[in-house]
Each structure stands twice: as structure tokens, then as C-alpha cells.
Amino acid sequence: RFVDAAFARQCTRNPLRRGQVEGRDYHLLHPEDAHQ
């Protein structure tokens, strides 16, 4: 699963607060990678 950190902060159900680990359960998307 890919999570946009900026978008996630606006979500009611924030996947970053559900015990997930960066790099294992999700990866942060950087602006320069948005075109990929």
C-alpha cells in the first residue's frame, strides 16, 4: 500500500496511526515520484 503523508493527515481513518511500519506496510510518496 502506498500512502501520501500529506493526504493521510487529512483522512479520518489515518493509516499511519494503525500500527503500520514505514517501509514494511507502507511507503512514503515524495513529490518528485508522483509521476511514476
Secondary structure, DSSP 8 states (H G I E B T S, - for coil): -EE-HHHHTT-SS-GGGSS--BTTTBEE--GGGTT-
